Amino acid sequence: MNGTWHTSRRAIDYRHKTLVMGVLNVTPDSFSDGGTAITIDDALRRTDQMISDGADMIDIGGESTRPGAERATVADEIARVVPVIEAIVKRSDTPISVDTTRSEVAAAAVDAGAEIINDISGLRWDVAIADVAARSNTGLILMHLRGNFETMHQQYPETDILTDVSGGFTKTIERAVDRGIRKECIVLDVGIGFSKTQEQNLELLAKLGKLVDEFHDFPLLVGVSRKSFIGRVAGVKDPGERLPGSLAAAVVAIWNGASILRVHDVSETRQASAIVDSIRKFST
């Protein structure tokens, strides 16, 4: 592990602390915070707060991927994310990521100032995202899932989830490198909550270290914040009330080797990650 993740603008060190990626959904229908950052002013206030709370980067999404969500048009997705990205980069040097599975949106976002592309499909739905990333040398987050937009939450569970995720990572890395992506630009995301059962989500968190060891050249990102498996385990229906469970899952992920956490609650996660990072220094 070289310890630095390269974007189009910088090399980000992930050796000395867990990185926290703040979630900014500029959508009307995201599962947890849909409709809270529709206007540019709302998005800027939310972004300023997350940066003040210690976010290392901001991930902006213009299309909900919650179960049952309808696809946004490409034009709508671009109209949602581009003005927000342009407004943020005018006032902050914090790295901006665009959460999209479409190359047209990725290209527009990069032109607006995004330096990271977060593709939940792992280049399976639109491989041209890799071409956008290669041309601009952006960071590229590649997530594991199965199925397409309509079926990703309805997949029959694989018998061995670790083997499935490992095989998926191997294929998506090969796909990215073949299209000209440098390995030091790639981050891998295990895809908690996507194409997996509740038990498999828990198993992935418990055994994350195996994937960290196998893919030691790449930082691993974990997104557990407010997700439904936490609500089912803890008996909490409202996503906004799942902070304690989210922090518990995040702590386990960090302890088992996660380098980046994608979260809604930046301040609380920053504090929890600082404690885990400090304790882990004495564990080896």
C-alpha positions in Angstrom: 0.0 0.0 0.0 1.6 3.3 -1.1 -0.8 5.3 1.1 -1.7 8.0 -1.4 -4.8 8.3 -3.6 -4.4 10.4 -6.7 -7.0 12.7 -8.1 -6.7 15.2 -11.0 -5.6 17.9 -8.5 -3.8 16.3 -5.6 -2.4 13.2 -3.9 -4.5 12.4 -0.8 -2.8 10.7 2.1 -4.9 7.9 3.7 -2.1 6.3 5.9 -2.4 8.5 8.9 -6.2 9.0 9.4 -9.4 7.6 8.1 -10.8 9.9 5.4 -14.4 11.1 5.7 -16.4 11.7 2.6 -19.5 13.9 3.2 -22.7 13.0 1.3 -24.5 15.8 -0.5 -27.6 14.5 -2.4 -29.1 17.2 -4.6 -32.1 15.0 -5.3 -35.8 15.2 -4.3 -36.0 11.5 -3.4 -32.8 10.1 -1.8 -33.6 7.6 1.0 -32.2 9.7 3.9 -31.9 13.4 2.9 -33.8 13.8 -0.3 -35.1 17.3 -0.8 -32.8 18.9 1.8 -30.3 20.4 -0.6 -32.4 21.3 -3.7 -31.3 24.9 -4.1 -27.7 26.0 -4.5 -27.9 28.0 -1.3 -29.1 25.0 0.6 -26.3 22.9 -1.0 -23.7 25.5 -0.1 -24.9 25.7 3.5 -24.8 22.0 3.8 -21.4 21.8 2.2 -19.9 24.5 4.4 -21.2 22.7 7.5 -19.6 19.4 6.4 -16.3 21.0 5.7 -16.4 22.8 9.0 -17.2 19.5 10.7 -14.1 17.9 9.1 -15.1 16.4 5.8 -12.0 15.5 3.7 -14.1 15.5 0.5 -17.7 16.0 -0.6 -19.6 13.5 -2.8 -22.4 15.1 -4.8 -25.2 12.9 -6.3 -28.0 13.9 -8.6 -29.8 10.6 -8.8 -31.2 8.5 -6.0 -30.2 4.8 -5.9 -32.6 3.8 -3.1 -34.8 0.8 -3.7 -37.7 1.7 -6.0 -36.2 4.9 -7.2 -36.9 6.0 -10.8 -34.1 7.0 -13.0 -33.4 10.7 -13.5 -32.8 11.8 -17.1 -29.2 12.7 -18.0 -30.2 16.3 -18.5 -31.9 16.5 -15.0 -28.9 14.8 -13.4 -26.5 17.3 -15.0 -28.7 20.2 -14.1 -28.7 19.1 -10.5 -25.0 18.6 -9.9 -23.1 21.0 -12.2 -24.3 24.3 -10.8 -23.6 23.0 -7.2 -20.1 21.8 -8.1 -19.3 25.1 -9.8 -20.5 27.1 -6.8 -18.6 24.9 -4.3 -15.2 25.0 -6.1 -15.4 28.8 -6.3 -15.3 29.0 -2.5 -13.5 25.9 -1.3 -10.5 23.8 -2.2 -12.1 20.7 -0.7 -12.0 17.8 -3.2 -15.4 17.3 -5.0 -16.6 13.9 -6.1 -19.5 13.3 -8.4 -21.7 10.2 -7.7 -22.9 9.0 -11.1 -23.1 6.0 -13.4 -23.3 8.0 -16.6 -20.3 9.2 -18.6 -22.1 12.3 -19.8 -22.8 13.4 -16.3 -19.2 12.5 -15.2 -17.7 14.6 -18.0 -19.9 17.6 -17.2 -19.1 17.4 -13.5 -15.3 17.1 -14.2 -15.5 20.2 -16.5 -17.3 22.0 -13.6 -14.5 21.2 -11.2 -15.1 17.6 -9.8 -11.8 15.7 -9.3 -13.3 12.3 -8.4 -15.9 10.1 -10.1 -17.8 7.7 -7.9 -19.4 5.0 -10.0 -21.5 2.6 -8.0 -21.7 0.2 -11.0 -18.0 -0.3 -11.2 -17.9 0.6 -14.9 -20.5 -2.1 -15.6 -23.3 0.2 -16.8 -21.3 2.8 -18.7 -17.7 1.9 -19.3 -17.1 5.2 -21.0 -16.8 6.7 -17.5 -13.3 5.2 -17.5 -12.5 7.2 -20.6 -13.6 10.4 -18.8 -11.5 9.5 -15.8 -8.5 8.6 -17.9 -8.6 11.8 -19.9 -8.8 14.0 -16.8 -6.8 11.8 -14.4 -9.6 12.0 -11.8 -9.8 9.7 -8.9 -12.2 6.8 -9.6 -14.3 5.0 -7.0 -15.5 1.6 -8.2 -18.2 -0.1 -6.2 -19.3 -3.8 -6.2 -22.9 -4.6 -7.1 -24.8 -7.0 -9.4 -27.7 -6.3 -11.7 -28.7 -3.0 -13.4 -30.4 0.1 -12.0 -33.8 -1.5 -11.8 -32.7 -4.9 -10.4 -29.7 -4.1 -8.2 -31.7 -4.3 -5.0 -33.5 -7.5 -6.2 -30.6 -9.8 -6.9 -30.6 -13.4 -5.6 -27.9 -13.6 -2.9 -24.6 -15.2 -3.8 -23.6 -18.1 -1.6 -20.1 -16.7 -0.9 -20.2 -12.9 -0.7 -16.5 -12.4 -0.1 -15.6 -14.5 -3.2 -18.2 -12.5 -5.2 -16.9 -9.1 -4.1 -13.3 -10.2 -4.7 -14.1 -11.5 -8.2 -16.0 -8.3 -8.9 -13.1 -6.1 -7.8 -10.7 -8.0 -10.0 -12.8 -7.6 -13.0 -13.5 -3.9 -12.5 -9.8 -3.1 -11.9 -8.9 -4.9 -15.1 -11.7 -3.0 -16.9 -10.4 0.3 -15.6 -6.7 -0.3 -16.3 -7.5 -1.5 -19.8 -9.1 1.9 -20.4 -6.1 3.8 -19.2 -6.8 4.4 -15.5 -3.8 4.5 -13.3 -4.0 2.1 -10.3 -3.1 4.9 -7.9 -6.3 6.7 -8.9 -8.6 3.8 -8.0 -10.6 3.3 -4.8 -12.7 0.2 -4.2 -16.1 0.2 -2.5 -17.5 -3.1 -1.2 -21.1 -1.8 -1.9 -22.8 -2.3 1.5 -26.5 -2.4 0.9 -26.3 -3.2 -2.8 -27.2 -6.6 -4.1 -26.6 -8.1 -0.7 -28.6 -9.5 2.2 -28.6 -8.1 5.7 -26.4 -11.0 6.8 -24.0 -10.4 3.9 -23.6 -6.7 4.8 -22.7 -7.7 8.3 -20.3 -10.5 7.1 -18.5 -8.0 4.8 -18.0 -5.6 7.7 -16.7 -8.5 9.9 -14.4 -9.9 7.3 -13.4 -6.6 5.6 -9.8 -7.2 6.5 -9.5 -10.1 4.1 -10.4 -7.8 1.2 -8.1 -5.1 2.5 -5.2 -7.7 2.5 -6.1 -9.1 -1.0 -6.4 -5.6 -2.6 -3.7 -4.0 -0.6 -2.7 -1.6 -3.4 -6.1 0.1 -3.2 -7.8 2.1 -0.5 -11.2 0.6 0.5 -14.3 2.8 0.9 -17.2 1.8 3.1 -20.6 3.4 3.1 -22.8 2.3 6.0 -24.3 5.6 7.0 -28.1 5.4 7.9 -28.6 2.3 5.7 -31.5 0.0 6.0 -29.6 -3.0 7.4 -28.8 -0.8 10.4 -32.4 0.0 10.9 -33.4 -3.7 10.7 -30.8 -4.8 13.2 -31.5 -2.0 15.6 -35.2 -1.7 15.0 -35.1 1.9 13.8 -37.3 2.8 10.9 -36.3 6.5 10.5 -33.0 6.8 8.6 -32.3 10.1 10.4 -32.3 8.2 13.8 -29.7 5.6 12.8 -26.6 7.6 13.9 -25.6 5.3 16.8 -25.8 2.2 14.6 -24.0 4.0 11.7 -21.2 5.0 14.0 -20.9 1.4 15.4 -20.7 0.0 11.9 -18.2 2.7 10.9 -15.9 1.9 13.8 -15.9 -1.8 12.9 -15.1 -0.9 9.3 -12.2 1.3 10.3 -10.8 -1.3 12.7 -10.9 -3.8 9.9 -9.0 -1.6 7.5 -11.4 0.8 5.7 -9.5 3.9 4.5 -12.5 6.1 3.6 -16.0 6.4 5.1 -18.9 7.9 3.1 -21.3 9.5 5.6 -24.1 11.8 6.3 -23.0 12.8 9.8 -19.6 14.2 9.4 -18.8 15.7 12.8 -19.8 12.6 14.7 -18.0 10.3 12.3 -14.9 12.5 12.5 -14.8 12.2 16.2 -15.4 8.4 16.2 -12.8 7.8 13.5 -10.2 9.9 15.4 -10.6 7.6 18.4 -10.3 4.4 16.4 -7.3 5.7 14.4 -5.6 6.6 17.7 -6.3 3.2 19.3 -5.2 1.2 16.2 -1.7 2.7 16.4 -1.2 0.5 19.5 -2.6 -2.7 18.0 0.4 -3.7 16.0 
